[in-house]
Amino acid sequence: DPPPLEEGEIQPKQEEQEEEDVVEIGTTTGERDVVDPDPFTSESAQILIGEIMGCNRDLENIKKNINDVLQKNKNIIDVLGRV
């Protein structure tokens, strides 16, 4: 049975319901696109885990760069405060 309709929602036709049941995940991982109709395969999970690890590494590098810039900024302000 279909889920109950929200207020103002129209009952979809049978063809539309069948189309809605198909789930496809697509994402860009670096140099290749991953489109997998079954999002829980081992291969697609490994690709996505690798992508997450790469993003985390990039974020750590960005944080380090931000901290370096903040420290330089603080040093400049300290020097200007002595002038």
SULGIHU-V442695 format. One record per pair of residues at least 24 apart in sequence whose C-alpha atoms are under 7 Angstrom apart, sorted by sequence separation. I is the first residue (numbers start at 1). GAP is how many residues later the second one is. D is the distance in Angstrom with one decimal. If there is no record, write none. Layout:
# SULGIHU-V442695
I;GAP;D + I;GAP;D
This chain:
# SULGIHU-V442695
none
